[in-house]
Amino acid sequence: MGITRLKRKARRNKQRSADRVNKIKQLTSTPVIAKIDAEALKASFETSTKAEAKPKAKKEEAEKPAPKKAAKAEEKTEE
């Protein structure tokens, strides 16, 4: 008896393994990060968390901290 090969099945198996390898490469790759201002990044997170807290607080309390934030931001930029 001769040996018959299933060519379509072989191609599918090779494609599946190639897809699996590509998925693993994509998941494990890390983006290149260069020249990031860490202070600006931290400040953006602080403002986003404080912005979420504003709707819960009263309108008067929400207005009072705003000038303090601006003063702190100006001090950081001067340094």
mmCIF file as gemmi writes it, N, C-alpha and C atoms, coordinates in Angstrom:
data_model
loop_
_atom_site.group_PDB
_atom_site.id
_atom_site.type_symbol
_atom_site.label_atom_id
_atom_site.label_alt_id
_atom_site.label_comp_id
_atom_site.label_asym_id
_atom_site.label_entity_id
_atom_site.label_seq_id
_atom_site.pdbx_PDB_ins_code
_atom_site.Cartn_x
_atom_site.Cartn_y
_atom_site.Cartn_z
_atom_site.occupancy
_atom_site.B_iso_or_equiv
_atom_site.pdbx_formal_charge
_atom_site.auth_seq_id
_atom_site.auth_asym_id
_atom_site.pdbx_PDB_model_num
ATOM 1 N N . MET Axp A 1 ? 0.838 -1.187 0 1 0 ? 1 A 1
ATOM 2 C CA . MET Axp A 1 ? 0 0 0 1 0 ? 1 A 1
ATOM 3 C C . MET Axp A 1 ? 0.882 1.248 0 1 0 ? 1 A 1
ATOM 4 N N . GLY Axp A 2 ? 0.452 2.179 -0.777 1 0 ? 2 A 1
ATOM 5 C CA . GLY Axp A 2 ? 1.183 3.439 -0.822 1 0 ? 2 A 1
ATOM 6 C C . GLY Axp A 2 ? 0.729 4.393 0.279 1 0 ? 2 A 1
ATOM 7 N N . ILE Axp A 3 ? 1.575 5.291 0.586 1 0 ? 3 A 1
ATOM 8 C CA . ILE Axp A 3 ? 1.245 6.287 1.617 1 0 ? 3 A 1
ATOM 9 C C . ILE Axp A 3 ? 0.632 7.502 0.937 1 0 ? 3 A 1
ATOM 10 N N . THR Axp A 4 ? -0.548 7.878 1.41 1 0 ? 4 A 1
ATOM 11 C CA . THR Axp A 4 ? -1.18 9.086 0.879 1 0 ? 4 A 1
ATOM 12 C C . THR Axp A 4 ? -1.071 10.19 1.919 1 0 ? 4 A 1
ATOM 13 N N . ARG Axp A 5 ? -0.849 11.39 1.439 1 0 ? 5 A 1
ATOM 14 C CA . ARG Axp A 5 ? -0.727 12.524 2.357 1 0 ? 5 A 1
ATOM 15 C C . ARG Axp A 5 ? -1.938 13.433 2.194 1 0 ? 5 A 1
ATOM 16 N N . LEU Axp A 6 ? -2.415 13.902 3.307 1 0 ? 6 A 1
ATOM 17 C CA . LEU Axp A 6 ? -3.533 14.833 3.293 1 0 ? 6 A 1
ATOM 18 C C . LEU Axp A 6 ? -2.96 16.248 3.252 1 0 ? 6 A 1
ATOM 19 N N . LYS Axp A 7 ? -2.852 16.797 2.066 1 0 ? 7 A 1
ATOM 20 C CA . LYS Axp A 7 ? -2.182 18.082 1.896 1 0 ? 7 A 1
ATOM 21 C C . LYS Axp A 7 ? -2.96 19.228 2.543 1 0 ? 7 A 1
ATOM 22 N N . ARG Axp A 8 ? -4.287 19.203 2.402 1 0 ? 8 A 1
ATOM 23 C CA . ARG Axp A 8 ? -5.072 20.296 2.994 1 0 ? 8 A 1
ATOM 24 C C . ARG Axp A 8 ? -4.973 20.278 4.508 1 0 ? 8 A 1
ATOM 25 N N . LYS Axp A 9 ? -5.035 19.102 5.084 1 0 ? 9 A 1
ATOM 26 C CA . LYS Axp A 9 ? -4.941 18.999 6.542 1 0 ? 9 A 1
ATOM 27 C C . LYS Axp A 9 ? -3.563 19.435 7.021 1 0 ? 9 A 1
ATOM 28 N N . ALA Axp A 10 ? -2.535 19.1 6.271 1 0 ? 10 A 1
ATOM 29 C CA . ALA Axp A 10 ? -1.177 19.509 6.639 1 0 ? 10 A 1
ATOM 30 C C . ALA Axp A 10 ? -1.046 21.03 6.619 1 0 ? 10 A 1
ATOM 31 N N . ARG Axp A 11 ? -1.644 21.673 5.615 1 0 ? 11 A 1
ATOM 32 C CA . ARG Axp A 11 ? -1.593 23.138 5.54 1 0 ? 11 A 1
ATOM 33 C C . ARG Axp A 11 ? -2.334 23.765 6.706 1 0 ? 11 A 1
ATOM 34 N N . ARG Axp A 12 ? -3.503 23.193 7.052 1 0 ? 12 A 1
ATOM 35 C CA . ARG Axp A 12 ? -4.282 23.719 8.181 1 0 ? 12 A 1
ATOM 36 C C . ARG Axp A 12 ? -3.497 23.591 9.482 1 0 ? 12 A 1
ATOM 37 N N . ASN Axp A 13 ? -2.854 22.461 9.687 1 0 ? 13 A 1
ATOM 38 C CA . ASN Axp A 13 ? -2.071 22.267 10.902 1 0 ? 13 A 1
ATOM 39 C C . ASN Axp A 13 ? -0.915 23.254 10.981 1 0 ? 13 A 1
ATOM 40 N N . LYS Axp A 14 ? -0.261 23.485 9.859 1 0 ? 14 A 1
ATOM 41 C CA . LYS Axp A 14 ? 0.852 24.442 9.839 1 0 ? 14 A 1
ATOM 42 C C . LYS Axp A 14 ? 0.357 25.857 10.102 1 0 ? 14 A 1
ATOM 43 N N . GLN Axp A 15 ? -0.792 26.191 9.541 1 0 ? 15 A 1
ATOM 44 C CA . GLN Axp A 15 ? -1.353 27.531 9.74 1 0 ? 15 A 1
ATOM 45 C C . GLN Axp A 15 ? -1.769 27.728 11.195 1 0 ? 15 A 1
ATOM 46 N N . ARG Axp A 16 ? -2.358 26.716 11.808 1 0 ? 16 A 1
ATOM 47 C CA . ARG Axp A 16 ? -2.75 26.8 13.22 1 0 ? 16 A 1
ATOM 48 C C . ARG Axp A 16 ? -1.534 27.035 14.105 1 0 ? 16 A 1
ATOM 49 N N . SER Axp A 17 ? -0.471 26.288 13.854 1 0 ? 17 A 1
ATOM 50 C CA . SER Axp A 17 ? 0.719 26.461 14.681 1 0 ? 17 A 1
ATOM 51 C C . SER Axp A 17 ? 1.345 27.837 14.458 1 0 ? 17 A 1
ATOM 52 N N . ALA Axp A 18 ? 1.323 28.322 13.212 1 0 ? 18 A 1
ATOM 53 C CA . ALA Axp A 18 ? 1.861 29.652 12.927 1 0 ? 18 A 1
ATOM 54 C C . ALA Axp A 18 ? 1.03 30.723 13.624 1 0 ? 18 A 1
ATOM 55 N N . ASP Axp A 19 ? -0.291 30.572 13.617 1 0 ? 19 A 1
ATOM 56 C CA . ASP Axp A 19 ? -1.171 31.52 14.307 1 0 ? 19 A 1
ATOM 57 C C . ASP Axp A 19 ? -0.901 31.52 15.807 1 0 ? 19 A 1
ATOM 58 N N . ARG Axp A 20 ? -0.715 30.322 16.363 1 0 ? 20 A 1
ATOM 59 C CA . ARG Axp A 20 ? -0.447 30.2 17.79 1 0 ? 20 A 1
ATOM 60 C C . ARG Axp A 20 ? 0.857 30.912 18.151 1 0 ? 20 A 1
ATOM 61 N N . VAL Axp A 21 ? 1.89 30.708 17.345 1 0 ? 21 A 1
ATOM 62 C CA . VAL Axp A 21 ? 3.185 31.349 17.59 1 0 ? 21 A 1
ATOM 63 C C . VAL Axp A 21 ? 3.054 32.865 17.5 1 0 ? 21 A 1
ATOM 64 N N . ASN Axp A 22 ? 2.304 33.349 16.497 1 0 ? 22 A 1
ATOM 65 C CA . ASN Axp A 22 ? 2.117 34.793 16.351 1 0 ? 22 A 1
ATOM 66 C C . ASN Axp A 22 ? 1.356 35.392 17.522 1 0 ? 22 A 1
ATOM 67 N N . LYS Axp A 23 ? 0.333 34.681 18.028 1 0 ? 23 A 1
ATOM 68 C CA . LYS Axp A 23 ? -0.413 35.165 19.184 1 0 ? 23 A 1
ATOM 69 C C . LYS Axp A 23 ? 0.493 35.265 20.404 1 0 ? 23 A 1
ATOM 70 N N . ILE Axp A 24 ? 1.33 34.266 20.615 1 0 ? 24 A 1
ATOM 71 C CA . ILE Axp A 24 ? 2.251 34.271 21.756 1 0 ? 24 A 1
ATOM 72 C C . ILE Axp A 24 ? 3.226 35.432 21.636 1 0 ? 24 A 1
ATOM 73 N N . LYS Axp A 25 ? 3.759 35.651 20.443 1 0 ? 25 A 1
ATOM 74 C CA . LYS Axp A 25 ? 4.684 36.766 20.229 1 0 ? 25 A 1
ATOM 75 C C . LYS Axp A 25 ? 4.007 38.103 20.51 1 0 ? 25 A 1
ATOM 76 N N . GLN Axp A 26 ? 2.764 38.243 20.068 1 0 ? 26 A 1
ATOM 77 C CA . GLN Axp A 26 ? 2.04 39.491 20.256 1 0 ? 26 A 1
ATOM 78 C C . GLN Axp A 26 ? 1.745 39.731 21.733 1 0 ? 26 A 1
ATOM 79 N N . LEU Axp A 27 ? 1.381 38.683 22.458 1 0 ? 27 A 1
ATOM 80 C CA . LEU Axp A 27 ? 1.044 38.833 23.871 1 0 ? 27 A 1
ATOM 81 C C . LEU Axp A 27 ? 2.271 39.12 24.73 1 0 ? 27 A 1
ATOM 82 N N . THR Axp A 28 ? 3.407 38.565 24.349 1 0 ? 28 A 1
ATOM 83 C CA . THR Axp A 28 ? 4.603 38.747 25.168 1 0 ? 28 A 1
ATOM 84 C C . THR Axp A 28 ? 5.423 39.965 24.773 1 0 ? 28 A 1
ATOM 85 N N . SER Axp A 29 ? 5.098 40.578 23.644 1 0 ? 29 A 1
ATOM 86 C CA . SER Axp A 29 ? 5.879 41.746 23.226 1 0 ? 29 A 1
ATOM 87 C C . SER Axp A 29 ? 5.565 42.929 24.134 1 0 ? 29 A 1
ATOM 88 N N . THR Axp A 30 ? 6.567 43.767 24.378 1 0 ? 30 A 1
ATOM 89 C CA . THR Axp A 30 ? 6.376 44.961 25.186 1 0 ? 30 A 1
ATOM 90 C C . THR Axp A 30 ? 6.599 46.185 24.315 1 0 ? 30 A 1
ATOM 91 N N . PRO Axp A 31 ? 5.776 47.196 24.469 1 0 ? 31 A 1
ATOM 92 C CA . PRO Axp A 31 ? 5.937 48.39 23.648 1 0 ? 31 A 1
ATOM 93 C C . PRO Axp A 31 ? 7.188 49.164 24.052 1 0 ? 31 A 1
ATOM 94 N N . VAL Axp A 32 ? 7.757 49.86 23.103 1 0 ? 32 A 1
ATOM 95 C CA . VAL Axp A 32 ? 8.944 50.657 23.367 1 0 ? 32 A 1
ATOM 96 C C . VAL Axp A 32 ? 8.491 51.983 23.959 1 0 ? 32 A 1
ATOM 97 N N . ILE Axp A 33 ? 8.983 52.272 25.153 1 0 ? 33 A 1
ATOM 98 C CA . ILE Axp A 33 ? 8.62 53.515 25.823 1 0 ? 33 A 1
ATOM 99 C C . ILE Axp A 33 ? 9.884 54.347 25.979 1 0 ? 33 A 1
ATOM 100 N N . ALA Axp A 34 ? 9.855 55.523 25.407 1 0 ? 34 A 1
ATOM 101 C CA . ALA Axp A 34 ? 11.016 56.395 25.488 1 0 ? 34 A 1
ATOM 102 C C . ALA Axp A 34 ? 10.566 57.828 25.733 1 0 ? 34 A 1
ATOM 103 N N . LYS Axp A 35 ? 11.346 58.545 26.528 1 0 ? 35 A 1
ATOM 104 C CA . LYS Axp A 35 ? 11.114 59.97 26.785 1 0 ? 35 A 1
ATOM 105 C C . LYS Axp A 35 ? 9.711 60.245 27.311 1 0 ? 35 A 1
ATOM 106 N N . ILE Axp A 36 ? 9.368 59.608 28.411 1 0 ? 36 A 1
ATOM 107 C CA . ILE Axp A 36 ? 8.066 59.828 29.028 1 0 ? 36 A 1
ATOM 108 C C . ILE Axp A 36 ? 8.26 60.675 30.272 1 0 ? 36 A 1
ATOM 109 N N . ASP Axp A 37 ? 7.423 61.684 30.409 1 0 ? 37 A 1
ATOM 110 C CA . ASP Axp A 37 ? 7.478 62.544 31.579 1 0 ? 37 A 1
ATOM 111 C C . ASP Axp A 37 ? 6.67 61.869 32.691 1 0 ? 37 A 1
ATOM 112 N N . ALA Axp A 38 ? 7.361 61.277 33.646 1 0 ? 38 A 1
ATOM 113 C CA . ALA Axp A 38 ? 6.701 60.511 34.7 1 0 ? 38 A 1
ATOM 114 C C . ALA Axp A 38 ? 5.816 61.407 35.562 1 0 ? 38 A 1
ATOM 115 N N . GLU Axp A 39 ? 6.266 62.625 35.837 1 0 ? 39 A 1
ATOM 116 C CA . GLU Axp A 39 ? 5.481 63.534 36.682 1 0 ? 39 A 1
ATOM 117 C C . GLU Axp A 39 ? 4.159 63.899 36.003 1 0 ? 39 A 1
ATOM 118 N N . ALA Axp A 40 ? 4.203 64.159 34.713 1 0 ? 40 A 1
ATOM 119 C CA . ALA Axp A 40 ? 2.975 64.499 33.987 1 0 ? 40 A 1
ATOM 120 C C . ALA Axp A 40 ? 2.024 63.311 33.966 1 0 ? 40 A 1
ATOM 121 N N . LEU Axp A 41 ? 2.567 62.121 33.824 1 0 ? 41 A 1
ATOM 122 C CA . LEU Axp A 41 ? 1.747 60.926 33.819 1 0 ? 41 A 1
ATOM 123 C C . LEU Axp A 41 ? 1.072 60.725 35.173 1 0 ? 41 A 1
ATOM 124 N N . LYS Axp A 42 ? 1.831 60.889 36.25 1 0 ? 42 A 1
ATOM 125 C CA . LYS Axp A 42 ? 1.266 60.759 37.592 1 0 ? 42 A 1
ATOM 126 C C . LYS Axp A 42 ? 0.191 61.813 37.827 1 0 ? 42 A 1
ATOM 127 N N . ALA Axp A 43 ? 0.442 63.04 37.376 1 0 ? 43 A 1
ATOM 128 C CA . ALA Axp A 43 ? -0.528 64.115 37.557 1 0 ? 43 A 1
ATOM 129 C C . ALA Axp A 43 ? -1.825 63.806 36.81 1 0 ? 43 A 1
ATOM 130 N N . SER Axp A 44 ? -1.727 63.211 35.637 1 0 ? 44 A 1
ATOM 131 C CA . SER Axp A 44 ? -2.935 62.896 34.874 1 0 ? 44 A 1
ATOM 132 C C . SER Axp A 44 ? -3.777 61.852 35.609 1 0 ? 44 A 1
ATOM 133 N N . PHE Axp A 45 ? -3.12 60.904 36.283 1 0 ? 45 A 1
ATOM 134 C CA . PHE Axp A 45 ? -3.878 59.919 37.046 1 0 ? 45 A 1
ATOM 135 C C . PHE Axp A 45 ? -4.529 60.558 38.26 1 0 ? 45 A 1
ATOM 136 N N . GLU Axp A 46 ? -3.836 61.486 38.908 1 0 ? 46 A 1
ATOM 137 C CA . GLU Axp A 46 ? -4.402 62.149 40.081 1 0 ? 46 A 1
ATOM 138 C C . GLU Axp A 46 ? -5.617 62.962 39.692 1 0 ? 46 A 1
ATOM 139 N N . THR Axp A 47 ? -5.548 63.669 38.582 1 0 ? 47 A 1
ATOM 140 C CA . THR Axp A 47 ? -6.685 64.492 38.16 1 0 ? 47 A 1
ATOM 141 C C . THR Axp A 47 ? -7.869 63.628 37.759 1 0 ? 47 A 1
ATOM 142 N N . SER Axp A 48 ? -7.609 62.475 37.16 1 0 ? 48 A 1
ATOM 143 C CA . SER Axp A 48 ? -8.724 61.618 36.752 1 0 ? 48 A 1
ATOM 144 C C . SER Axp A 48 ? -9.428 61.02 37.965 1 0 ? 48 A 1
ATOM 145 N N . THR Axp A 49 ? -8.684 60.664 39.005 1 0 ? 49 A 1
ATOM 146 C CA . THR Axp A 49 ? -9.326 60.096 40.192 1 0 ? 49 A 1
ATOM 147 C C . THR Axp A 49 ? -10.071 61.17 40.967 1 0 ? 49 A 1
ATOM 148 N N . LYS Axp A 50 ? -9.538 62.384 40.992 1 0 ? 50 A 1
ATOM 149 C CA . LYS Axp A 50 ? -10.22 63.473 41.683 1 0 ? 50 A 1
ATOM 150 C C . LYS Axp A 50 ? -11.439 63.925 40.893 1 0 ? 50 A 1
ATOM 151 N N . ALA Axp A 51 ? -11.396 63.845 39.585 1 0 ? 51 A 1
ATOM 152 C CA . ALA Axp A 51 ? -12.537 64.222 38.758 1 0 ? 51 A 1
ATOM 153 C C . ALA Axp A 51 ? -13.704 63.27 38.996 1 0 ? 51 A 1
ATOM 154 N N . GLU Axp A 52 ? -13.417 62.017 39.257 1 0 ? 52 A 1
ATOM 155 C CA . GLU Axp A 52 ? -14.473 61.054 39.548 1 0 ? 52 A 1
ATOM 156 C C . GLU Axp A 52 ? -15.104 61.32 40.898 1 0 ? 52 A 1
ATOM 157 N N . ALA Axp A 53 ? -14.352 61.883 41.828 1 0 ? 53 A 1
ATOM 158 C CA . ALA Axp A 53 ? -14.86 62.142 43.166 1 0 ? 53 A 1
ATOM 159 C C . ALA Axp A 53 ? -15.726 63.398 43.209 1 0 ? 53 A 1
ATOM 160 N N . LYS Axp A 54 ? -15.582 64.294 42.253 1 0 ? 54 A 1
ATOM 161 C CA . LYS Axp A 54 ? -16.328 65.553 42.269 1 0 ? 54 A 1
ATOM 162 C C . LYS Axp A 54 ? -17.839 65.373 42.234 1 0 ? 54 A 1
ATOM 163 N N . PRO Axp A 55 ? -18.418 64.535 41.403 1 0 ? 55 A 1
ATOM 164 C CA . PRO Axp A 55 ? -19.868 64.411 41.39 1 0 ? 55 A 1
ATOM 165 C C . PRO Axp A 55 ? -20.44 63.94 42.73 1 0 ? 55 A 1
ATOM 166 N N . LYS Axp A 56 ? -19.671 63.201 43.481 1 0 ? 56 A 1
ATOM 167 C CA . LYS Axp A 56 ? -20.141 62.725 44.775 1 0 ? 56 A 1
ATOM 168 C C . LYS Axp A 56 ? -20.157 63.844 45.81 1 0 ? 56 A 1
ATOM 169 N N . ALA Axp A 57 ? -19.21 64.784 45.716 1 0 ? 57 A 1
ATOM 170 C CA . ALA Axp A 57 ? -19.11 65.871 46.679 1 0 ? 57 A 1
ATOM 171 C C . ALA Axp A 57 ? -20.1 66.974 46.331 1 0 ? 57 A 1
ATOM 172 N N . LYS Axp A 58 ? -20.31 67.864 47.304 1 0 ? 58 A 1
ATOM 173 C CA . LYS Axp A 58 ? -21.182 69.007 47.068 1 0 ? 58 A 1
ATOM 174 C C . LYS Axp A 58 ? -20.497 69.976 46.118 1 0 ? 58 A 1
ATOM 175 N N . LYS Axp A 59 ? -21.277 70.821 45.473 1 0 ? 59 A 1
ATOM 176 C CA . LYS Axp A 59 ? -20.724 71.759 44.509 1 0 ? 59 A 1
ATOM 177 C C . LYS Axp A 59 ? -19.746 72.724 45.179 1 0 ? 59 A 1
ATOM 178 N N . GLU Axp A 60 ? -20.05 73.187 46.379 1 0 ? 60 A 1
ATOM 179 C CA . GLU Axp A 60 ? -19.176 74.132 47.076 1 0 ? 60 A 1
ATOM 180 C C . GLU Axp A 60 ? -17.828 73.493 47.393 1 0 ? 60 A 1
ATOM 181 N N . GLU Axp A 61 ? -17.842 72.259 47.844 1 0 ? 61 A 1
ATOM 182 C CA . GLU Axp A 61 ? -16.601 71.575 48.179 1 0 ? 61 A 1
ATOM 183 C C . GLU Axp A 61 ? -15.775 71.292 46.927 1 0 ? 61 A 1
ATOM 184 N N . ALA Axp A 62 ? -16.447 71.059 45.822 1 0 ? 62 A 1
ATOM 185 C CA . ALA Axp A 62 ? -15.732 70.767 44.576 1 0 ? 62 A 1
ATOM 186 C C . ALA Axp A 62 ? -15.029 72.011 44.052 1 0 ? 62 A 1
ATOM 187 N N . GLU Axp A 63 ? -15.581 73.19 44.288 1 0 ? 63 A 1
ATOM 188 C CA . GLU Axp A 63 ? -14.983 74.424 43.789 1 0 ? 63 A 1
ATOM 189 C C . GLU Axp A 63 ? -13.774 74.85 44.619 1 0 ? 63 A 1
ATOM 190 N N . LYS Axp A 64 ? -13.779 74.584 45.904 1 0 ? 64 A 1
ATOM 191 C CA . LYS Axp A 64 ? -12.683 75.031 46.769 1 0 ? 64 A 1
ATOM 192 C C . LYS Axp A 64 ? -11.336 74.375 46.443 1 0 ? 64 A 1
ATOM 193 N N . PRO Axp A 65 ? -11.247 73.052 46.239 1 0 ? 65 A 1
ATOM 194 C CA . PRO Axp A 65 ? -9.938 72.448 45.961 1 0 ? 65 A 1
ATOM 195 C C . PRO Axp A 65 ? -9.349 72.84 44.606 1 0 ? 65 A 1
ATOM 196 N N . ALA Axp A 66 ? -10.15 73.294 43.675 1 0 ? 66 A 1
ATOM 197 C CA . ALA Axp A 66 ? -9.651 73.599 42.34 1 0 ? 66 A 1
ATOM 198 C C . ALA Axp A 66 ? -8.523 74.625 42.342 1 0 ? 66 A 1
ATOM 199 N N . PRO Axp A 67 ? -8.611 75.763 43.049 1 0 ? 67 A 1
ATOM 200 C CA . PRO Axp A 67 ? -7.493 76.714 43.049 1 0 ? 67 A 1
ATOM 201 C C . PRO Axp A 67 ? -6.235 76.13 43.675 1 0 ? 67 A 1
ATOM 202 N N . LYS Axp A 68 ? -6.381 75.276 44.666 1 0 ? 68 A 1
ATOM 203 C CA . LYS Axp A 68 ? -5.218 74.659 45.298 1 0 ? 68 A 1
ATOM 204 C C . LYS Axp A 68 ? -4.492 73.762 44.31 1 0 ? 68 A 1
ATOM 205 N N . LYS Axp A 69 ? -5.24 73.03 43.503 1 0 ? 69 A 1
ATOM 206 C CA . LYS Axp A 69 ? -4.634 72.159 42.494 1 0 ? 69 A 1
ATOM 207 C C . LYS Axp A 69 ? -3.835 72.987 41.494 1 0 ? 69 A 1
ATOM 208 N N . ALA Axp A 70 ? -4.398 74.125 41.087 1 0 ? 70 A 1
ATOM 209 C CA . ALA Axp A 70 ? -3.718 74.97 40.114 1 0 ? 70 A 1
ATOM 210 C C . ALA Axp A 70 ? -2.423 75.517 40.711 1 0 ? 70 A 1
ATOM 211 N N . ALA Axp A 71 ? -2.448 75.887 41.981 1 0 ? 71 A 1
ATOM 212 C CA . ALA Axp A 71 ? -1.255 76.42 42.625 1 0 ? 71 A 1
ATOM 213 C C . ALA Axp A 71 ? -0.178 75.339 42.714 1 0 ? 71 A 1
ATOM 214 N N . LYS Axp A 72 ? -0.58 74.127 43.047 1 0 ? 72 A 1
ATOM 215 C CA . LYS Axp A 72 ? 0.386 73.028 43.137 1 0 ? 72 A 1
ATOM 216 C C . LYS Axp A 72 ? 0.982 72.72 41.77 1 0 ? 72 A 1
ATOM 217 N N . ALA Axp A 73 ? 0.17 72.766 40.755 1 0 ? 73 A 1
ATOM 218 C CA . ALA Axp A 73 ? 0.655 72.487 39.403 1 0 ? 73 A 1
ATOM 219 C C . ALA Axp A 73 ? 1.656 73.552 38.962 1 0 ? 73 A 1
ATOM 220 N N . GLU Axp A 74 ? 1.415 74.814 39.327 1 0 ? 74 A 1
ATOM 221 C CA . GLU Axp A 74 ? 2.332 75.889 38.962 1 0 ? 74 A 1
ATOM 222 C C . GLU Axp A 74 ? 3.671 75.715 39.695 1 0 ? 74 A 1
ATOM 223 N N . GLU Axp A 75 ? 3.628 75.299 40.949 1 0 ? 75 A 1
ATOM 224 C CA . GLU Axp A 75 ? 4.854 75.094 41.709 1 0 ? 75 A 1
ATOM 225 C C . GLU Axp A 75 ? 5.7 73.981 41.074 1 0 ? 75 A 1
ATOM 226 N N . LYS Axp A 76 ? 5.064 72.925 40.62 1 0 ? 76 A 1
ATOM 227 C CA . LYS Axp A 76 ? 5.777 71.816 40.003 1 0 ? 76 A 1
ATOM 228 C C . LYS Axp A 76 ? 6.443 72.245 38.702 1 0 ? 76 A 1
ATOM 229 N N . THR Axp A 77 ? 5.761 73.064 37.929 1 0 ? 77 A 1
ATOM 230 C CA . THR Axp A 77 ? 6.329 73.498 36.643 1 0 ? 77 A 1
ATOM 231 C C . THR Axp A 77 ? 7.481 74.459 36.848 1 0 ? 77 A 1
ATOM 232 N N . GLU Axp A 78 ? 7.455 75.276 37.918 1 0 ? 78 A 1
ATOM 233 C CA . GLU Axp A 78 ? 8.536 76.214 38.182 1 0 ? 78 A 1
ATOM 234 C C . GLU Axp A 78 ? 9.823 75.51 38.584 1 0 ? 78 A 1
ATOM 235 N N . GLU Axp A 79 ? 9.685 74.398 39.279 1 0 ? 79 A 1
ATOM 236 C CA . GLU Axp A 79 ? 10.856 73.656 39.733 1 0 ? 79 A 1
ATOM 237 C C . GLU Axp A 79 ? 11.492 73.005 38.565 1 0 ? 79 A 1
